[in-house]
Amino acid sequence: MTPVEHADVVVVGGGPAGAACAAAVRRSSPASSVLVLDRSDFPRDKVCGDGIAPEALDVLAGLGLDTAALTAGFPAVPRLRLSSPGGTTVERAMHRPAVVMPRAVLDGRLLDQVLGRGVRFRRHTVRRVTVRPTHVDVDGRFTAGVLVGADGAESVVRRALGLGVNAPDRLAVAIRGYAPELPGQDGVQVIATTPLRWPAYAWSFPLGDGRANVGYGELVAGGVTRAELVEGLHRLLPGVEPSGLRAHRLPLSTGRPRLPDGRVLLAGDAQSLINPLTGEGIFYAVLSGALAGAAAAHGSRAGAVHRRLLRRRLGAHLRASGTASRLSRWPAVMDAAVRAAAADQRVFDDVVALGLADGRLTARTLVGAARRLR
Ligand SMILES: Cc1cc2nc3c(=O)[nH]c(=O)nc-3n(C[C@H](O)[C@H](O)[C@H](O)COP(=O)(O)OP(=O)(O)OC[C@H]3O[C@@H](n4cnc5c(N)ncnc54)[C@H](O)[C@@H]3O)c2cc1C
């Protein structure tokens, strides 16, 4: 019989949330043992737009990770072009450039750096999680003082906590592939929206090697099929011929569950932390993972501590992005916001911060958009 393996903290999932969590445990309690379980060996692909907000790299740098090594070989992408459902377009330099790089590379490098800090890794697909008074049991193979579910959009750990999946109007689905970069798109992240099947959008994010990550997504509530996702992509990015198309679900933060107290925590997509305006999730994943790692030292109180840390750090932003997402259900509001961003760089910066990081719904954005409502 295989002996049971114990760690003070077991992290299910070695993606951005799990890797940041493991790094945070080693940083805040160097004596704690940490074990990461993932069903895949790394590097592994993850269906994503591959756009990395600079704030995500800030979180990783704050954990002592070498972000220059993480992103080496992939040029910064300084500009963003956004078209509204009504056809207004704004293109401006972002306050700070983003990075676009394949997730297989980013996640592989990230986990490598974290494993270099004394974190253990086992390839294992988690199926059953049982909470006991003094520890958590995983498949009868592993025990943990605290268990962190960083196992993505279809989280098994979340199910074990009795938390359901997001409702269909708080759950998106998107398809992505790789295609030759659009002409004139060097250094520009392109986001194109449409009034058809709104809210829906397509993107083309340049990788710097002549290729771009292209994709299209919309809410599950609309009953979209795979063929309709592909059709949406072609409609919004005419002439694009992507290969390697794969779809994946995005649990939006507007549907995030209240986390229970106790020894089992969630982070990243498992916690429904995806920006409802843009589908951005890597910044939230590393931030919530880092906070889960800090909370893990509190044993049976870790869940309550994690909830408090997350509310303090991200609560106001999550309320703002939730409100903005409700307002943006009217395409006219999106049109007005894009017109305001086209008129004022500061509004553009506020909108980018709200959609990609931890920004707020500022008075100048609200006033600027209200003045331009038609
Ligand atoms: C089409 C699409 C485009 C996107 N574009 C962007 C973008 O451009 N920028 C951005 O910031 N975000 C984007 N996102 C969101 C982003 O991909 C996620 O928010 C991010 O990957 C979340 O990281 P995570 O660590 O929580 O989960 P994941 O990256 O999904 O990692 C979860 C890990 O858990 C493992 N796992 C799952 N189940 C088990 C199990 N039972 N046992 C063991 N291991 C398990 C998986 O193998 C995986 O390695 C996009 C999402 C989609 C679907």
The ligand as an SDF file (V2000), in Angstrom:
LIG
                    3D

 53 58  0  0  0  0  0  0  0  0999 V2000
  -10.5470   31.5680  -23.3630 C   0  0  0  0  0  0  0  0  0  0  0  0
  -10.0040   32.2500  -22.1320 C   0  0  0  0  0  0  0  0  0  0  0  0
   -9.2570   33.4110  -22.2720 C   0  0  0  0  0  0  0  0  0  0  0  0
   -8.7040   34.0200  -21.1330 C   0  0  0  0  0  0  0  0  0  0  0  0
   -7.8750   35.0950  -21.2910 N   0  0  0  0  0  0  0  0  0  0  0  0
   -7.2670   35.6430  -20.2400 C   0  0  0  0  0  0  0  0  0  0  0  0
   -6.2830   36.6530  -20.4140 C   0  0  0  0  0  0  0  0  0  0  0  0
   -5.9210   37.0340  -21.5350 O   0  0  0  0  0  0  0  0  0  0  0  0
   -5.7190   37.1970  -19.2980 N   0  0  0  0  0  0  0  0  0  0  0  0
   -6.0610   36.7780  -18.0490 C   0  0  0  0  0  0  0  0  0  0  0  0
   -5.5440   37.3350  -17.0630 O   0  0  0  0  0  0  0  0  0  0  0  0
   -6.9520   35.7770  -17.8480 N   0  0  0  0  0  0  0  0  0  0  0  0
   -7.5380   35.1850  -18.9090 C   0  0  0  0  0  0  0  0  0  0  0  0
   -8.3990   34.1320  -18.7240 N   0  0  0  0  0  0  0  0  0  0  0  0
   -8.6220   33.6220  -17.3680 C   0  0  0  0  0  0  0  0  0  0  0  0
   -7.4080   32.8080  -16.8880 C   0  0  0  0  0  0  0  0  0  0  0  0
   -7.0800   31.8280  -17.8560 O   0  0  0  0  0  0  0  0  0  0  0  0
   -7.7120   32.1420  -15.5420 C   0  0  0  0  0  0  0  0  0  0  0  0
   -8.3320   33.0900  -14.6990 O   0  0  0  0  0  0  0  0  0  0  0  0
   -6.4670   31.6060  -14.8610 C   0  0  0  0  0  0  0  0  0  0  0  0
   -5.9010   30.5530  -15.5880 O   0  0  0  0  0  0  0  0  0  0  0  0
   -6.8120   31.1200  -13.4480 C   0  0  0  0  0  0  0  0  0  0  0  0
   -5.6950   30.5030  -12.8750 O   0  0  0  0  0  0  0  0  0  0  0  0
   -5.9070   29.3450  -11.7850 P   0  0  0  0  0  0  0  0  0  0  0  0
   -4.5530   29.0420  -11.2540 O   0  0  0  0  0  0  0  0  0  0  0  0
   -7.0010   29.7140  -10.8540 O   0  0  0  0  0  0  0  0  0  0  0  0
   -6.4770   28.1070  -12.6190 O   0  0  0  0  0  0  0  0  0  0  0  0
   -5.8110   27.2550  -13.8040 P   0  0  0  0  0  0  0  0  0  0  0  0
   -4.8610   28.0820  -14.5470 O   0  0  0  0  0  0  0  0  0  0  0  0
   -6.9690   26.6540  -14.5460 O   0  0  0  0  0  0  0  0  0  0  0  0
   -5.0100   26.1070  -13.0670 O   0  0  0  0  0  0  0  0  0  0  0  0
   -5.6960   25.0660  -12.4170 C   0  0  0  0  0  0  0  0  0  0  0  0
   -4.7820   23.8630  -12.3050 C   0  0  0  0  0  0  0  0  0  0  0  0
   -5.4690   22.8610  -11.5490 O   0  0  0  0  0  0  0  0  0  0  0  0
   -5.2320   21.5870  -12.1380 C   0  0  0  0  0  0  0  0  0  0  0  0
   -6.3760   20.7220  -11.7640 N   0  0  0  0  0  0  0  0  0  0  0  0
   -7.6630   20.8710  -12.1260 C   0  0  0  0  0  0  0  0  0  0  0  0
   -8.4070   19.8970  -11.5720 N   0  0  0  0  0  0  0  0  0  0  0  0
   -7.5550   19.1120  -10.8490 C   0  0  0  0  0  0  0  0  0  0  0  0
   -7.7320   17.9690  -10.0390 C   0  0  0  0  0  0  0  0  0  0  0  0
   -8.9420   17.3950   -9.8650 N   0  0  0  0  0  0  0  0  0  0  0  0
   -6.6480   17.4190   -9.4510 N   0  0  0  0  0  0  0  0  0  0  0  0
   -5.4120   17.9750   -9.6160 C   0  0  0  0  0  0  0  0  0  0  0  0
   -5.1950   19.0760  -10.3710 N   0  0  0  0  0  0  0  0  0  0  0  0
   -6.2620   19.6370  -10.9580 C   0  0  0  0  0  0  0  0  0  0  0  0
   -5.1460   21.8700  -13.6270 C   0  0  0  0  0  0  0  0  0  0  0  0
   -4.3900   20.8550  -14.3010 O   0  0  0  0  0  0  0  0  0  0  0  0
   -4.4340   23.2290  -13.6460 C   0  0  0  0  0  0  0  0  0  0  0  0
   -3.0340   23.1010  -13.7750 O   0  0  0  0  0  0  0  0  0  0  0  0
   -8.9750   33.5020  -19.8380 C   0  0  0  0  0  0  0  0  0  0  0  0
   -9.7500   32.3370  -19.6940 C   0  0  0  0  0  0  0  0  0  0  0  0
  -10.2470   31.7150  -20.8340 C   0  0  0  0  0  0  0  0  0  0  0  0
  -11.0480   30.4510  -20.6780 C   0  0  0  0  0  0  0  0  0  0  0  0
  1  2  1  0
  2  3  1  0
  2 52  2  0
  3  4  2  0
  4  5  1  0
  4 50  1  0
  5  6  2  0
  6  7  1  0
  6 13  1  0
  7  8  2  0
  7  9  1  0
  9 10  1  0
 10 11  2  0
 10 12  1  0
 12 13  2  0
 13 14  1  0
 14 15  1  0
 14 50  1  0
 15 16  1  0
 16 17  1  0
 16 18  1  0
 18 19  1  0
 18 20  1  0
 20 21  1  0
 20 22  1  0
 22 23  1  0
 23 24  1  0
 24 25  2  0
 24 26  1  0
 24 27  1  0
 27 28  1  0
 28 29  2  0
 28 30  1  0
 28 31  1  0
 31 32  1  0
 32 33  1  0
 33 34  1  0
 33 48  1  0
 34 35  1  0
 35 36  1  0
 35 46  1  0
 36 37  1  0
 36 45  1  0
 37 38  2  0
 38 39  1  0
 39 40  1  0
 39 45  2  0
 40 41  1  0
 40 42  2  0
 42 43  1  0
 43 44  2  0
 44 45  1  0
 46 47  1  0
 46 48  1  0
 48 49  1  0
 50 51  2  0
 51 52  1  0
 52 53  1  0
M  END
$$$$
